[in-house]
Amino acid sequence: MLESIVVTVVMIVGLVILTVMLFISRFLLICHPNEVIVLSGRRRQVADGATVGYRIIRGGRALRIPILEKAARMSLETIPLELSVQNAYSRGGIPLKVEAIANIKIDSSEPAFGNAVERFLNKPQGDIHEIAKDTLEGNLRGVLATLTPEEVNEDRLKFAGSLIDEADSDLKQLGLQLDTLKIQNVSDEAGYLDSIGRRKTAEVISAARKA
């Protein structure tokens, strides 16, 4: 009689342990350094007092509550962009073609990350790529309209800095951040920039001869 009770107890304990292990293996989530896990389904308050319908895991582990929560992963890896605008009018009415490269990624800081969750949760990376590209190219046109062709071509670092300042708030509204930006090429079909270059070269040669 005692032996059968012991066997029953051991079986029950073993079954409980097995059930717990199966539960953990199924609902334990491990978050890698290059991602954020979003657990949606339960409402909570964030630091600024707003109520959101998700909680986030940055690094480490967490248990998903069955039925009440759904898990989704958002990558924090950089997304390379190739930017190109044509016939973008600079100050003075000269249309320019500008090519640039940029790296963007999901902004994991609040409140920007909440914007990213609203817009990009469960969306393919291609959607993020296209929206970010369209946004930056729009900003690029806006900044070009405030600068002369000479300013754009001669001080590309300043041009890039102005573009970063212009794009920052728009990207934060999308839940994105700009990591790097580099202006690669500035040109125009009318040959305006080439004529400026030739004139300056002629001025340098003339000054050298007079010296």
Secondary structure, 3 states (H helix, E strand, C coil): CHHHHHHHHHHHHHHHHHHHHHHHHHHEEEECCCEEEEEEEEEEECCCCCEEEEEEECCEEEECCCCCCEEEEEECCCEEEEEEEEEEECCCCCEEEEEEEEEEEECCCCCHHHHHHHHHCCCCHHHHHHHHHHHHHHHHHHHHCCCCHHHHHHCHHHHHHHHHHHHHHHHHHHCEEEEEEEEEEEECCCCHHHHHHHHHHHHHHHHHHHC
